């Protein structure tokens, strides 16, 4: 099992332990990811038992900022479906939103493990509404696009079958497309969950055009080396997300070794995927503060 597949498998088990998906659905998702029935059942049992034994953390649902402010209430620009050329002539899909006036910069938005969803399109639209042209790329383009796969379980399984090197090539093609649509502007990237891990990989790819990056609760790839990157990195975590937080110290060490401008912020009472206002772990206060934080970060490093 690859590092990426292991992360996706653990994601399913954690969702089940948290009561977000029923056991039958979890077993189906794990089977699609290549886990046998016996191993899948044992993993769900072990993860649920670990969750029951874990100490309960304080959960006051606000991390500061403005409680109850729903991020998607910000003015968002409607995105348009686009295609563009990737590495080796592959046709890539995405959703693009242009800033109303001259863009301050441009942002590549990387989706969660469910593929390109309306929520991620809305994030791209929100950046455009705030002055940054944005492209939400579909990393399942070669599989026909997220919508062609039918449901989120199939999307997750398909992501687990792709070599991370293809994802990096596709993200770099996304930067190419942003540079074409926003010539002369600085480029940034933001990603969530699986997409946060992809942003860490993009930073490690050392593309000199990447001026700023904001991985949200993204797992750090093993052996990540950022030396030579030029990106200013804002890493965002939720206090209750112990699985991803286990790689936070390694992320800090790698950023310090590379001497990159960086800040790692952890929001009290927030869990994995707290920014997704369509999900069950959504935390309005933490999401509002994180949006303000990343907006300020990009204002500083993208213009």
matplotlib code that plots the C-alpha trace (Angstrom):
import matplotlib.pyplot as plt

x = [0.0, 1.4, 1.7, -1.2, -3.5, -2.7, -3.8, -7.0, -7.7, -7.1, -9.4, -12.3, -11.7, -11.6, -14.8, -16.5, -15.1, -16.5, -19.9, -19.8, -20.3, -22.0, -20.1, -21.4, -20.4, -17.0, -16.4, -17.4, -15.0, -12.2, -12.8, -12.6, -9.2, -8.0, -8.4, -9.7, -12.9, -11.0, -8.4, -11.1, -13.3, -10.3, -9.2, -12.7, -12.9, -9.4, -10.0, -13.3, -11.7, -8.9, -11.4, -13.4, -10.3, -9.0, -9.3, -12.0, -10.6, -12.3, -14.6, -15.8, -16.6, -14.8, -11.2, -11.4, -12.6, -16.4, -18.5, -21.3, -19.7, -20.3, -17.3, -19.5, -21.5, -18.7, -19.3, -18.2, -17.7, -19.3, -16.8, -16.8, -15.8, -12.6, -10.2, -6.5, -3.5, -1.4, 1.8, 2.2, -0.7, -3.3, -6.6, -7.2, -10.4, -11.1, -13.3, -12.0, -13.1, -11.6, -11.2, -13.6, -10.8, -7.1, -6.2, -4.0, -2.5, -3.8, -4.5, -4.6, -7.2, -6.7, -9.7, -10.3, -10.4, -13.8, -12.6, -13.8, -17.0, -19.3, -17.7, -14.2, -15.6, -17.1, -13.7, -12.2, -15.1, -14.5, -10.9, -12.0, -14.5, -11.6, -9.4, -7.4, -8.2, -8.5, -8.5, -9.9, -8.2, -9.8, -7.0, -9.2, -9.3, -7.5, -10.2, -12.8, -13.3, -14.9, -18.4, -17.8, -17.0, -20.5, -19.9, -17.3, -16.3, -15.3, -13.5, -11.5, -10.6, -9.5, -7.2, -5.6, -4.5, -2.6, 1.1, 1.7, 4.1, 1.1, -0.7, 2.4, 2.6, -1.1, -0.7, 2.2, 0.1, -2.5, 0.1, 0.8, -2.8, -3.0, 0.1, -1.5, -4.8, -3.1, 0.1, 2.8, 1.0, 2.3, 0.9, -0.2, -1.8, -4.3, -5.5, -7.7, -7.2, -5.9, -5.4, -3.4, -1.1, -0.9, 0.1, 3.0, 4.1, 3.9, 6.0, 8.5, 8.5, 10.3, 8.4, 9.9, 6.6, 4.9, 5.1, 2.7, 1.1, -1.6, -2.0, -5.1, -4.8, -2.7, -0.5, 3.2, 4.7, 7.4, 10.9, 9.5, 12.4, 11.5, 15.1, 15.1, 11.4, 10.5, 7.0, 5.9, 3.9, 0.9, 0.1, -3.4, -4.4, -7.4, -6.7, -8.8, -7.2, -4.6, -3.9, -2.7, -1.2, 1.2, 3.2, 3.1, 6.4, 8.1, 6.5, 7.9, 11.4, 11.4, 10.3, 12.9, 15.6, 14.6, 14.5, 11.1, 8.9, 6.2, 3.6, 1.8, -1.5, -3.8, -7.4, -8.7, -11.8, -11.6, -11.3, -10.1, -12.0, -13.3, -13.3, -15.8, -19.1, -20.9, -19.4, -20.3, -17.0, -17.6, -16.6, -17.9, -15.7, -12.5, -13.3, -14.0, -10.7, -8.8, -10.2, -9.1, -5.7, -5.1, -6.4, -3.9, -1.2, -1.9, -2.2, 1.3, 2.9, 0.8, -0.1]
y = [0.0, 3.4, 6.3, 8.0, 4.9, 4.6, 8.1, 7.6, 4.4, 6.0, 8.9, 6.5, 4.7, 8.0, 9.2, 6.0, 6.3, 9.8, 8.6, 10.4, 7.3, 4.0, 0.8, -0.7, 2.5, 2.4, -1.2, -0.4, 2.5, 0.5, -2.3, 0.2, 1.3, -2.3, -3.5, -7.0, -7.6, -9.0, -6.3, -3.6, -4.9, -5.0, -1.5, -0.1, -1.8, -0.7, 2.9, 3.1, 1.6, 4.1, 7.0, 5.8, 5.7, 9.1, 11.9, 14.4, 17.8, 21.2, 22.0, 25.5, 25.9, 29.2, 29.8, 33.5, 35.8, 36.2, 33.3, 32.3, 34.0, 31.6, 31.8, 31.1, 34.3, 36.3, 37.6, 34.8, 35.0, 32.3, 29.8, 28.6, 25.1, 25.1, 22.7, 23.2, 21.3, 19.4, 17.4, 15.1, 16.8, 15.6, 17.5, 18.8, 20.1, 22.8, 25.6, 29.2, 32.4, 35.7, 38.6, 41.4, 44.0, 43.6, 40.6, 41.0, 37.6, 34.1, 31.0, 27.3, 25.5, 21.8, 19.7, 17.2, 13.4, 13.6, 15.4, 18.7, 19.6, 22.6, 23.5, 23.7, 25.7, 28.1, 28.5, 29.5, 31.9, 33.5, 34.1, 35.8, 37.9, 39.0, 40.0, 36.9, 35.0, 31.3, 27.9, 24.9, 22.0, 18.5, 16.0, 13.3, 14.8, 11.8, 9.5, 11.6, 14.1, 13.8, 13.9, 11.0, 8.7, 8.7, 9.2, 10.3, 6.7, 6.1, 9.4, 8.6, 5.2, 6.6, 9.2, 6.3, 4.6, 7.6, 8.2, 11.4, 12.5, 12.8, 15.1, 17.3, 17.5, 18.4, 21.1, 22.6, 22.7, 24.5, 27.1, 27.4, 28.1, 30.7, 32.4, 32.5, 34.0, 36.4, 37.3, 38.9, 38.1, 36.1, 32.6, 30.8, 27.5, 26.3, 22.8, 21.0, 17.5, 15.4, 18.7, 20.0, 17.1, 17.9, 21.5, 20.2, 18.1, 21.2, 23.2, 20.3, 20.4, 23.8, 25.4, 28.9, 30.5, 29.4, 32.5, 31.4, 28.2, 27.4, 23.7, 23.2, 20.1, 18.3, 15.3, 16.0, 13.5, 11.3, 12.8, 16.2, 18.5, 22.2, 23.4, 25.5, 26.4, 30.1, 29.8, 31.5, 28.8, 29.1, 25.7, 25.4, 22.7, 21.9, 21.1, 17.9, 16.5, 14.4, 12.1, 15.0, 16.9, 14.1, 15.5, 19.1, 19.1, 17.5, 20.2, 22.9, 21.3, 21.0, 24.7, 25.9, 23.8, 25.4, 28.9, 29.6, 32.3, 30.3, 30.1, 27.1, 27.9, 25.5, 26.4, 25.4, 23.1, 22.6, 19.2, 17.9, 19.5, 22.3, 24.8, 22.8, 24.4, 21.5, 18.9, 17.6, 18.9, 22.5, 25.0, 28.5, 30.4, 28.6, 28.8, 32.5, 33.2, 30.9, 32.7, 36.0, 34.5, 33.1, 36.3, 38.3, 35.8, 36.0, 39.8, 39.9, 37.4, 37.6, 41.2]
z = [0.0, -1.0, 1.4, -0.4, -0.2, 3.5, 4.1, 2.2, 4.1, 7.4, 6.3, 5.8, 9.1, 10.9, 9.3, 10.4, 14.0, 14.1, 13.0, 9.7, 7.6, 8.5, 8.7, 5.4, 3.5, 5.2, 4.2, 0.6, 0.5, 1.9, -0.6, -3.4, -2.0, -2.2, 1.4, 2.0, 4.1, 7.1, 7.2, 6.7, 9.5, 11.8, 10.9, 11.6, 14.9, 16.0, 14.9, 16.7, 19.9, 19.7, 19.3, 22.4, 24.5, 23.4, 25.9, 25.1, 24.1, 24.8, 21.9, 22.2, 18.5, 18.0, 17.4, 17.8, 15.0, 14.4, 15.7, 13.3, 10.2, 7.4, 4.9, 1.9, 2.7, 1.3, -2.2, -4.6, -8.3, -10.4, -11.8, -15.4, -16.4, -18.5, -20.0, -20.6, -21.7, -19.2, -19.3, -22.3, -24.0, -21.4, -21.3, -17.8, -16.3, -13.8, -12.7, -13.2, -11.7, -12.8, -10.4, -11.3, -11.7, -12.4, -10.2, -7.2, -8.0, -8.9, -6.7, -7.6, -5.4, -4.7, -3.7, -1.0, -1.5, -3.0, -6.1, -7.6, -5.8, -5.6, -2.3, -3.9, -6.8, -4.3, -2.7, -6.0, -6.5, -3.1, -3.9, -7.2, -5.2, -2.9, -5.9, -6.8, -10.0, -9.1, -10.7, -9.0, -10.8, -11.1, -10.4, -11.7, -15.2, -16.8, -15.3, -17.1, -14.3, -10.9, -12.1, -14.5, -11.5, -10.1, -6.3, -3.8, -2.9, -6.5, -6.6, -3.5, -4.8, -8.2, -6.4, -4.5, -7.8, -9.2, -8.7, -6.8, -9.6, -12.0, -9.5, -9.3, -13.0, -13.3, -10.5, -12.3, -15.5, -13.4, -12.6, -16.3, -17.0, -14.2, -15.5, -18.9, -17.6, -15.1, -16.8, -14.6, -11.4, -8.5, -8.1, -4.9, -4.0, -1.4, -0.7, 1.8, 3.4, 0.5, -1.3, 1.6, 1.2, -2.5, -1.8, 0.4, -2.6, -4.9, -2.5, -2.5, -6.3, -6.0, -8.8, -8.8, -9.7, -6.5, -4.3, -1.5, -0.3, 2.3, 3.0, 5.2, 7.5, 4.8, 5.6, 5.1, 2.6, 4.0, 3.6, 2.3, 1.4, 0.6, 0.1, -3.0, -2.9, -3.0, -1.4, 1.8, 3.6, 5.9, 7.4, 8.9, 11.4, 13.7, 17.3, 17.3, 14.1, 15.8, 12.8, 10.6, 13.5, 14.0, 11.0, 12.1, 13.8, 10.8, 8.6, 10.8, 10.8, 7.0, 6.5, 9.0, 7.2, 3.9, 5.5, 4.0, 5.4, 7.2, 10.0, 11.3, 13.0, 14.9, 15.7, 19.1, 19.1, 15.3, 13.7, 10.3, 7.4, 9.6, 6.7, 4.6, 5.2, 3.5, 5.9, 9.3, 10.9, 9.8, 12.5, 11.6, 13.9, 13.0, 9.3, 9.5, 11.2, 8.9, 5.8, 7.3, 8.0, 4.5, 2.9, 4.8, 4.0, 0.3, 0.4, 1.8, -0.5, -3.7, -3.7]

ax = plt.figure().add_subplot(projection="3d")
ax.plot(x, y, z, "-o")
ax.set_aspect("equal")
plt.show()
